[in-house]
Every structure is written in C-alpha cells, then in structure tokens.
Amino acid sequence: MTDPATSPITYAGYLALDDLLAAQHPLSDQHDEMLFVVIHQTKELWLKQILHEVALAQGMIRAGDLVPAYKSLARVSRIQAVMTQSWDILATMTPADYLRFRHVLGTSSGFQSDQFRRFETMLGLKDASFLKFHEDRPAARAALQAAIDAPSLYDDALAQLAAAGLPVPQEVLSRNVSAPYEASPGVEAAWLEVYRDTERWWPFYQLAEKLVDLDDALLTWRHKHVVTVERIIGRKMGTGGTDGVGYLTSTLQRRCFPELWSLRTRL
C-alpha cells in the first residue's frame, strides 16, 4: 500500500481535479448548458477567494494595520474585474441557446448565491431578507447571519478614523451593525478632512480609494450583469422569481460606502 505521507504530490491530486471536474452536472442534453454551469461555478470559486481576502483585510484594518490591508483589497478588485469579464463569455450564448435548457433551472437563480450575499454584507449592504433563501443549507445560512451580525468592512474603517481623531459621530460608531448602513453627513465631513489633507492622512486616503475601487467594481459587475441578462432573456421574469432586468437595474443605485462618493461633490 502506498504511504500517503511519502507518495509524490501531483498536480491533479493537489487541486483535487477529479472532484472539481466531476462537479458539473447539466440537466439537459443542450450543448450550452455546460457553459452556463461552468461560468456560475467559476464565479462561486472566485467569490470564495474574495471572502477569504476581505476577511483578512478586515482583520488588519480592525487592528489598525491599514497599509498591509491594501494588498488584499486590491486583489479583490482584480478578481471582480475577472468576474465582470466572464459575462462576455456567457453573452456568446444566444437567446435561442438559453431557451433550449432554461426550463431545467426551475427556481434556481444567482439571486440565491449565499457567497455573493455575504460579500455584499461584509461591505456593508446588510439585508436579512436574504436569509430565507438558505433554510435548506444551515451552514450557509449561519455564515450569512454571522456576517450580518458582525461589523462590516466600512464599520471597521470608520472605527479607525475615529481612533485617529477624526470626527466620526458617536451615533454612527455605536449603531446597530446588523442594520443597513445609512449615510451620515458627519461621516462625510470626517472623510472630507482626509481628502483635503491627503499628506497628513495618507493611509486613510489610500484606504478610502481602495474601498471606492471595490464599490466601483461591484457597480461595473452589476451593470454588465444587467446588459447580459437583457441581451439573453430581455425583460422576462428571472428564474428565481425576481423581476429580472428590472430588479437588477434597481441594484445599480446601491453604494457600499456612500460618503466616499458624495464627498467628491464638495471637494
């Protein structure tokens, strides 16, 4: 019998390729369903890495180590760009191609991705209504609930602003972190001090721009999602029961770090 401790590590073994490549199970005999499965599974793998990086960045920021956190945040932005580009691959599937297998999807929808909802939540877009979509997966539901109950990346950044002596309102610092974040004129004023004296507040200025990169990339992803869905199914209802393009378009108004956008008008 081969001793696992002394047997060579192979590429396929290290990456568990047999398991990974056996995880695609199209439900129809239509050629393009494989693309649909692979695209969405790949997005979930990238989301796993994103959550890994955001957790590391949050820990660093919470400890006051702002500069080391930049690397993970920059990496997330690059991953977001790759995920956005993948919509172009999916868009090679025509409406007729998709309609040949859409019926097998049932009520499944990317709307139900627990990892994407955890990513949004960790950035500060908290919405407990998404918990109901994960009753059949207790671990996923618990992870999303934990993210809702914990301070977001933005909460941690604001706490560090206050610790450095910038005028973050106490009501923001002591707010219920499980509730959706609401923009604050006082928080905008604190960030304005950073942007008006970038040399003094350089670490916070760079952190703010890294956060805007994340928000920008998320908005770009959402926009490309809207365009791709409309290109393939038009204004039809989404498979998960959402309003399809109508719902996706409404998400373009969301901002994870609202004051980092609004302050630009006042500079």
HELIX and SHEET records of a PDB file:
HELIX    1   1 TYR A   11  TYR A   14  1                                   4    
HELIX    2   2 LEU A   17  LEU A   21  1                                   5    
HELIX    3   3 HIS A   31  ARG A   62  1                                  32    
HELIX    4   4 LEU A   66  LEU A   90  1                                  25    
HELIX    5   5 PRO A   95  LEU A   99  1                                   5    
HELIX    6   6 ARG A  102  LEU A  105  5                                   4    
HELIX    7   7 GLY A  110  GLN A  112  5                                   3    
HELIX    8   8 ASP A  114  LEU A  123  1                                  10    
HELIX    9   9 ALA A  128  HIS A  134  5                                   7    
HELIX   10  10 PRO A  138  ASP A  149  1                                  12    
HELIX   11  11 LEU A  153  ALA A  163  1                                  11    
HELIX   12  12 GLN A  170  LEU A  173  1                                   4    
HELIX   13  13 PRO A  185  ARG A  196  1                                  12    
HELIX   14  14 TRP A  202  ILE A  233  1                                  32    
HELIX   15  15 VAL A  245  SER A  250  1                                   6    
HELIX   16  16 THR A  251  GLN A  253  5                                   3    
HELIX   17  17 PRO A  258  ARG A  266  1                                   9    
END                                                                             
